[in-house]
């Protein structure tokens, strides 16, 4: 029995790295037959696993997934509230958005921010393709993103073509840590990772001119080690949607000043839109809460309420 880490997950068997080797592994029979109160954890990228490999065999058997420190999950969009683990034991999440293709998608950044904070990971917003922007366009987008995420979240402007901001991104992934890169297709995730690695280890693809959307060039969740005194980054296929269900903790962590002000609202279920005695809107009028952050908070909270209503009645988040 050895301790290993799942470093790749695709349609085949998980790829496990141990202290001395890397090999494919299948699940033990107990995974399918386990019953009882303890939830059976199926391997995800970033998991530490107990793996057994007989002498002379080229494939191992994963006997158990060790408890996770953190788990980055997204809702599958089904009525049972099922979740998909994209990466486990994550320390930071690099939220990637491309510049130079119209306005930065603030809703996408906000949803990624909530998901990262909900799983106890540190969010970092990475704006790519800065070489496609004029100076005034870059300044405008940067200001909007900083207003949205607040002063406590780091925002880095990068250009893989010009080498801009790469050292700042690398500094966010110190040795011994694990980061996950999150962004939709065409955002420049794989290009950024290749620039950080110093060689083309991951496939990249162009974007369509009509909508600036990329094709799915990343087809597997894979973990890569950065050179030098740095940690590892997990890459994943681009996600078209990031639904929020049961992520109230992440929402509260992303907008703490709004939650704090809401304690003084006259009604406990105040939506901060039209109710009388709303302390949040009063704080906005007084300049204590940014109007962009409040608008984003209201949109996300409304979306989460609608998504929760789609669940089966016996599902409790």
PLY file of the C-alpha trace (Angstrom):
ply
format ascii 1.0
element vertex 317
property float x
property float y
property float z
element edge 316
property int vertex1
property int vertex2
end_header
0.00 0.00 0.00
1.31 3.44 -0.96
0.23 7.06 -0.60
-0.49 8.68 -3.95
-2.10 11.73 -5.53
-4.55 11.75 -8.43
-2.93 14.02 -11.04
-5.13 13.33 -14.07
-8.73 12.32 -14.60
-10.29 11.62 -17.97
-12.49 9.01 -19.59
-10.02 6.29 -18.68
-8.51 5.28 -15.35
-7.18 7.94 -12.94
-3.46 8.68 -13.19
-1.82 8.40 -9.76
1.58 9.76 -8.77
3.46 8.24 -5.82
6.86 9.12 -4.38
8.63 6.98 -6.93
6.33 6.34 -9.87
3.28 7.39 -11.89
0.73 4.86 -13.13
-2.92 4.30 -13.98
-5.19 2.90 -11.30
-8.69 1.45 -11.09
-11.18 1.60 -8.22
-11.30 -1.20 -5.69
-14.44 -3.33 -5.68
-15.38 -1.73 -2.35
-16.13 1.57 -4.06
-19.16 0.08 -5.77
-20.33 -2.05 -2.84
-19.89 0.33 0.11
-23.05 1.18 2.02
-23.77 2.92 5.29
-23.53 6.37 6.81
-20.06 7.24 5.49
-20.12 8.75 2.01
-17.86 7.00 -0.48
-15.52 9.53 -2.07
-14.74 8.81 -5.70
-11.31 10.05 -6.78
-10.97 13.60 -8.11
-7.90 15.48 -9.28
-5.94 16.58 -6.21
-7.10 13.70 -4.02
-4.68 11.82 -1.80
-5.37 8.12 -2.14
-4.28 4.84 -0.64
-3.25 2.77 -3.64
-2.03 -0.81 -3.94
0.06 -2.18 -6.82
1.29 -5.75 -7.01
4.94 -6.31 -8.04
5.28 -6.50 -11.80
1.86 -4.96 -12.52
1.56 -1.76 -14.52
-1.80 -0.74 -12.99
-2.70 -0.09 -9.37
-5.90 -0.28 -7.33
-7.22 2.67 -5.34
-8.44 1.34 -2.00
-9.50 4.57 -0.33
-9.71 8.32 -0.90
-8.28 10.19 2.09
-10.32 13.02 3.68
-10.18 16.29 1.74
-9.02 19.63 3.18
-11.03 21.53 0.58
-13.23 20.56 -2.35
-14.10 22.77 -5.32
-17.54 21.67 -6.46
-20.22 22.84 -8.85
-23.88 21.89 -9.09
-24.71 19.48 -11.91
-28.06 21.18 -12.46
-30.21 18.23 -11.52
-33.16 18.14 -9.14
-31.31 16.03 -6.56
-28.74 18.73 -5.85
-25.89 16.56 -7.15
-22.43 18.11 -7.18
-19.36 17.52 -9.32
-15.95 17.74 -7.66
-13.63 19.52 -10.09
-10.58 19.52 -7.82
-9.83 18.72 -4.19
-7.28 20.01 -1.66
-7.22 23.37 -3.44
-5.46 26.33 -1.80
-6.26 28.99 -4.40
-8.45 29.45 -7.48
-7.19 31.45 -10.46
-10.30 33.03 -12.01
-9.34 33.65 -15.65
-11.12 36.18 -17.86
-9.97 37.42 -21.26
-9.57 41.08 -22.14
-10.10 42.70 -25.53
-13.36 40.91 -26.38
-15.87 43.47 -25.17
-16.66 44.04 -21.53
-15.35 41.54 -18.99
-18.11 39.18 -17.86
-18.59 40.41 -14.30
-21.32 37.86 -13.54
-18.91 35.06 -14.44
-16.21 36.54 -12.20
-18.69 36.96 -9.34
-19.92 33.35 -9.58
-16.36 32.04 -9.65
-15.54 34.21 -6.63
-18.46 32.77 -4.64
-17.52 29.18 -5.51
-13.88 29.71 -4.55
-14.70 31.30 -1.19
-17.33 28.65 -0.47
-14.66 25.93 -0.57
-12.18 27.88 1.62
-9.83 28.63 -1.29
-8.21 32.00 -1.93
-9.52 33.61 -5.16
-7.21 35.45 -7.56
-8.62 37.15 -10.67
-6.31 36.80 -13.69
-7.13 38.98 -16.69
-5.47 37.54 -19.82
-4.71 38.83 -23.34
-3.89 42.37 -22.18
-1.99 42.87 -25.45
-5.36 43.02 -27.25
-6.48 46.06 -25.20
-6.02 49.76 -25.62
-4.86 51.55 -22.48
-8.21 53.23 -21.78
-10.11 49.96 -22.31
-7.78 48.13 -19.94
-8.15 50.81 -17.29
-11.94 50.70 -17.55
-12.19 46.90 -17.29
-9.65 46.77 -14.46
-11.59 49.37 -12.49
-14.88 47.47 -12.90
-13.34 44.16 -11.84
-11.69 45.72 -8.78
-14.96 47.35 -7.77
-16.72 44.02 -8.10
-14.32 41.80 -6.13
-13.41 44.35 -3.46
-10.05 45.32 -1.99
-9.24 41.94 -0.45
-9.08 39.97 -3.74
-5.96 40.19 -5.86
-6.37 41.15 -9.55
-3.50 40.42 -11.98
-3.26 41.63 -15.59
-1.36 39.24 -17.87
-0.30 38.77 -21.47
1.17 35.37 -22.32
2.41 36.75 -25.64
4.41 39.51 -23.95
5.23 37.72 -20.67
3.31 40.32 -18.65
2.20 39.37 -15.12
3.51 35.79 -15.22
5.75 36.23 -12.18
2.81 37.64 -10.21
0.68 34.62 -11.06
3.51 32.25 -10.17
3.88 33.97 -6.79
0.26 33.06 -6.04
1.20 29.35 -6.22
4.02 28.87 -3.70
5.81 25.55 -3.26
3.68 22.92 -1.56
0.39 24.53 -2.59
-2.24 23.59 -5.16
-4.09 26.08 -7.35
-6.96 25.47 -9.74
-7.41 27.49 -12.92
-11.03 28.31 -13.71
-12.40 29.89 -16.87
-14.50 29.30 -19.93
-13.16 28.12 -23.29
-11.24 30.82 -25.09
-10.21 32.65 -21.92
-6.56 31.69 -22.43
-6.19 29.17 -19.58
-4.01 26.68 -21.43
-1.94 29.43 -23.06
-1.32 30.96 -19.63
-0.31 27.58 -18.18
2.07 26.90 -21.07
3.67 30.31 -20.49
4.08 29.54 -16.79
5.59 26.14 -17.60
7.93 27.55 -20.22
6.88 25.04 -22.89
3.76 23.87 -24.72
2.58 21.06 -22.48
-1.15 21.69 -22.98
-3.08 21.96 -26.24
-4.36 25.39 -27.20
-6.90 26.50 -29.76
-8.06 29.63 -31.47
-11.27 31.52 -30.86
-14.14 32.14 -33.27
-14.11 35.67 -34.66
-17.90 36.04 -34.57
-18.23 35.61 -30.79
-14.66 35.31 -29.51
-15.54 31.95 -27.94
-13.01 29.15 -27.80
-13.23 25.48 -28.58
-12.74 22.84 -25.89
-9.02 22.13 -26.24
-8.70 20.82 -22.66
-10.55 17.51 -22.48
-9.29 16.15 -19.17
-8.76 17.47 -15.66
-4.99 17.41 -15.21
-2.49 18.68 -12.64
0.85 20.17 -13.71
3.87 21.14 -11.61
5.31 24.61 -12.14
9.10 24.81 -12.52
11.30 26.23 -9.81
10.16 27.02 -6.29
6.42 26.82 -7.01
3.46 24.53 -6.49
1.06 22.76 -8.82
-1.90 23.96 -10.89
-4.93 21.89 -11.85
-6.41 22.64 -15.27
-9.95 21.69 -16.24
-12.11 21.85 -19.38
-13.78 25.22 -19.85
-17.11 25.48 -18.05
-19.94 27.16 -19.94
-22.04 27.76 -16.83
-21.49 28.09 -13.09
-24.85 27.60 -11.37
-25.00 28.46 -7.67
-27.08 26.24 -5.38
-26.52 26.10 -1.64
-23.51 28.43 -1.76
-24.80 30.95 0.78
-21.57 30.74 2.74
-19.53 31.72 -0.32
-21.94 34.55 -1.13
-21.62 35.93 2.41
-17.82 35.72 2.26
-17.73 37.48 -1.12
-19.91 40.39 0.06
-19.29 40.70 3.83
-20.21 44.39 4.10
-23.66 43.69 2.61
-24.31 40.81 4.99
-23.16 42.90 7.94
-25.45 45.79 7.00
-28.41 43.43 6.43
-28.49 42.58 10.14
-30.09 45.98 10.73
-32.84 45.54 8.10
-36.40 45.75 9.41
-37.37 42.40 7.86
-35.33 39.23 8.22
-36.08 38.13 4.64
-35.29 41.52 3.11
-34.16 41.27 -0.50
-32.66 44.79 -0.39
-34.69 45.87 -3.43
-37.98 47.50 -2.37
-38.69 46.75 1.31
-39.03 49.64 3.77
-36.43 49.92 6.50
-33.67 48.33 4.38
-30.34 49.10 6.04
-28.40 47.86 3.01
-29.91 50.43 0.64
-29.37 53.10 3.28
-25.69 52.12 3.42
-25.52 52.31 -0.37
-27.02 55.81 -0.34
-24.44 56.81 2.27
-21.61 55.57 0.05
-20.68 52.71 2.41
-21.60 49.97 -0.11
-20.59 50.04 -3.77
-23.64 50.04 -6.04
-21.99 47.57 -8.44
-21.34 45.09 -5.63
-24.91 45.44 -4.33
-26.40 44.90 -7.78
-24.24 41.80 -8.27
-25.16 40.47 -4.82
-28.88 40.91 -5.55
-28.60 39.14 -8.91
-26.69 36.17 -7.45
-29.01 35.85 -4.44
-32.06 35.90 -6.73
-30.50 33.29 -9.00
-29.72 31.05 -6.02
-33.33 31.28 -4.78
-34.65 30.28 -8.21
-32.21 27.35 -8.48
-33.14 26.11 -4.99
-36.82 26.01 -6.01
-35.92 23.54 -8.79
-34.74 20.93 -6.28
-36.81 17.97 -5.13
-38.74 18.82 -1.95
-36.86 16.23 0.12
-33.43 17.67 -0.72
-31.99 19.82 2.06
-28.91 21.89 1.24
0 1
1 2
2 3
3 4
4 5
5 6
6 7
7 8
8 9
9 10
10 11
11 12
12 13
13 14
14 15
15 16
16 17
17 18
18 19
19 20
20 21
21 22
22 23
23 24
24 25
25 26
26 27
27 28
28 29
29 30
30 31
31 32
32 33
33 34
34 35
35 36
36 37
37 38
38 39
39 40
40 41
41 42
42 43
43 44
44 45
45 46
46 47
47 48
48 49
49 50
50 51
51 52
52 53
53 54
54 55
55 56
56 57
57 58
58 59
59 60
60 61
61 62
62 63
63 64
64 65
65 66
66 67
67 68
68 69
69 70
70 71
71 72
72 73
73 74
74 75
75 76
76 77
77 78
78 79
79 80
80 81
81 82
82 83
83 84
84 85
85 86
86 87
87 88
88 89
89 90
90 91
91 92
92 93
93 94
94 95
95 96
96 97
97 98
98 99
99 100
100 101
101 102
102 103
103 104
104 105
105 106
106 107
107 108
108 109
109 110
110 111
111 112
112 113
113 114
114 115
115 116
116 117
117 118
118 119
119 120
120 121
121 122
122 123
123 124
124 125
125 126
126 127
127 128
128 129
129 130
130 131
131 132
132 133
133 134
134 135
135 136
136 137
137 138
138 139
139 140
140 141
141 142
142 143
143 144
144 145
145 146
146 147
147 148
148 149
149 150
150 151
151 152
152 153
153 154
154 155
155 156
156 157
157 158
158 159
159 160
160 161
161 162
162 163
163 164
164 165
165 166
166 167
167 168
168 169
169 170
170 171
171 172
172 173
173 174
174 175
175 176
176 177
177 178
178 179
179 180
180 181
181 182
182 183
183 184
184 185
185 186
186 187
187 188
188 189
189 190
190 191
191 192
192 193
193 194
194 195
195 196
196 197
197 198
198 199
199 200
200 201
201 202
202 203
203 204
204 205
205 206
206 207
207 208
208 209
209 210
210 211
211 212
212 213
213 214
214 215
215 216
216 217
217 218
218 219
219 220
220 221
221 222
222 223
223 224
224 225
225 226
226 227
227 228
228 229
229 230
230 231
231 232
232 233
233 234
234 235
235 236
236 237
237 238
238 239
239 240
240 241
241 242
242 243
243 244
244 245
245 246
246 247
247 248
248 249
249 250
250 251
251 252
252 253
253 254
254 255
255 256
256 257
257 258
258 259
259 260
260 261
261 262
262 263
263 264
264 265
265 266
266 267
267 268
268 269
269 270
270 271
271 272
272 273
273 274
274 275
275 276
276 277
277 278
278 279
279 280
280 281
281 282
282 283
283 284
284 285
285 286
286 287
287 288
288 289
289 290
290 291
291 292
292 293
293 294
294 295
295 296
296 297
297 298
298 299
299 300
300 301
301 302
302 303
303 304
304 305
305 306
306 307
307 308
308 309
309 310
310 311
311 312
312 313
313 314
314 315
315 316
